[in-house]
Amino acid sequence: MQKNTGSKIKLGILVSVSFALLLIGIYFIGEKQQMFSATFHVSGVFKDISGLQVGNNVRFSGINVGVISEIEQITDTTVRVGMTINEKTHKFIKKNSKAIIGSDGLMGNKIVIILPGIASLPAIANNDTIATTQPVSMDDILIKIKQTSDNAADITGSLSMIMDNISEGKGTIGKLFFDSAFAQNLDATLVNIKQGAGGFKQNMDAASHNFLLRGFLKRKNKK
């Protein structure tokens, strides 16, 4: 008799604990799904939801304020995302607020982030459509990084080829550094230009002192 009574007591404790855990679980799930709070609903249309799922969080100013309640394919290029948001946040989400899809951490679940609008504007209405902004996808970033890497490799290869030509004395720069005859000709050309410029200046000085040309130069300078 005592054994049966003890078994019944243990069974009763087990059932009570299980029921209490069930209630706690229901409470936390309901709290996450905004089941026990006053809520309002908005929706946004996206071209790509990037793996967003029903039940994922909606975040405003870094705070979880709601959940994704519905995802509906509208056309082959647009998806409507319904959001259930805590009524306490309603007055802060303005008419020109925007929704963008982000990540909860580096490798976390996808979430919808609502960007604040202008404070002086009225709040968005219940069941209204919020404007959306399409985020830059990781695939686009990786493609741009690859393109940049390829361009850098091409530039490096071209510079390497130029340096090889210079070291072998090819091209104008290579001849300038390594071809002594070319360098001497260049030096001689510069000397001739300098001498020619000096001779031209001497001729002009002599012309300015010439009696016949002095009046002509003065009239030209006055003009």
Order of alpha helices (4+ residues) and beta strands (2+ residues): alpha-beta-beta-beta-beta-beta-beta-beta-beta-alpha-alpha-alpha-alpha
